[in-house]
Amino acid sequence: AAGVIQSPRHLIKEKRETATLKCYPIPRHDTVYWYQQGPGQDPQFLISFYEKMQSDKGSIPDRFSAQQFSDYHSELNMSSLELGDSALYFCASSSTGTGEEKLFFGSGTQLSVL
Amino acid sequence: SQKIEQNSEALNIQEGKTATLTCNYTNYSPAYLQWYRQDPGRGPVFLLLIRENEKEKRKERLKVTFDTTLKQSLFHITASQPADSATYLCALDMRRSGAGSYQLTFGKGTKLSVIP
């Protein structure tokens, strides 16, 4: 079965640079989520989209933005990168209204800011 | 605000024994609570969901209980195997009214090591 696909798997950037992370949700899933997980930390919710509209916002810095496109893929744009942005970034998708609101996570993008 | 506490950062048990992990929350009882497994460098994988009106749920060697009075969920792995070694996260819905999606908030996880 198709899973959530994230790219790239690894990304190395310098401070103050910009990064774009991509996510392709499971087909027919209507909701996409972005999470940030620092080393030894739990995943922190950043932002979510339902049917291509932003639906919830968590602890996402103003330097970050995200959108979901007509084909349902989503991108997380990160500008003015800081050392503290180094983390594993997960995208997840779900199908709401099924009664089983479980999230399917991608393998993540490991971002290293040098 | 709602807080989730998993009381053990790490748990070591002998192969074949039952592992019991605890998840406590502080405020309102969520409509449901979920448990995920995470391996190093990988995304969390959904294991079980239990609703507030369910006391217990089972799936193969896994069992989850939900006590809204104690504000606690217990996660059990029976006949544990070294392959069960991973970090286990509990998560609950910080649902915002009227939203199509929701915020799933995770606990810090318990790293389980099953020793052969």
Contacts between the chains, C-beta under 8 A, distances in Angstrom:
chain1	res1	chain2	res2	distance
A	4	B	43	7.6
A	30	B	100	7.2
A	31	B	100	6.6
A	31	B	101	4.3
A	33	B	101	7.1
A	33	B	104	7.4
A	41	B	108	7.2
A	42	B	89	6.4
A	42	B	106	4.3
A	42	B	107	6.2
A	42	B	108	4.7
A	42	B	109	5.8
A	43	B	44	6.7
A	43	B	89	7.7
A	43	B	106	5.1
A	45	B	94	8.0
A	45	B	103	5.1
A	45	B	104	6.9
A	45	B	105	6.5
A	48	B	101	4.5
A	48	B	102	7.8
A	48	B	103	7.2
A	49	B	101	7.3
A	50	B	99	7.0
A	50	B	100	3.4
A	50	B	101	4.3
A	51	B	100	6.5
A	55	B	99	4.9
A	55	B	100	5.5
A	55	B	101	4.4
A	56	B	96	5.9
A	56	B	99	5.8
A	56	B	101	5.8
A	56	B	102	6.9
A	56	B	103	5.3
A	58	B	103	6.1
A	88	B	41	7.2
A	90	B	43	5.1
A	90	B	44	7.6
A	92	B	43	7.3
A	94	B	101	7.5
A	96	B	100	5.7
A	96	B	101	6.5
A	100	B	49	6.2
A	101	B	32	7.3
A	101	B	49	7.4
A	101	B	93	7.1
A	101	B	102	6.9
A	102	B	34	6.4
A	102	B	46	4.1
A	102	B	49	6.0
A	103	B	44	7.6
A	103	B	46	6.5
A	103	B	104	6.0
A	104	B	46	7.0
A	105	B	43	3.1
A	105	B	44	5.2
A	105	B	45	7.1
A	106	B	43	5.6
A	107	B	42	6.1
A	107	B	43	5.7
A	108	B	41	7.4
A	108	B	42	7.2
A	108	B	43	5.4
A	110	B	41	7.4
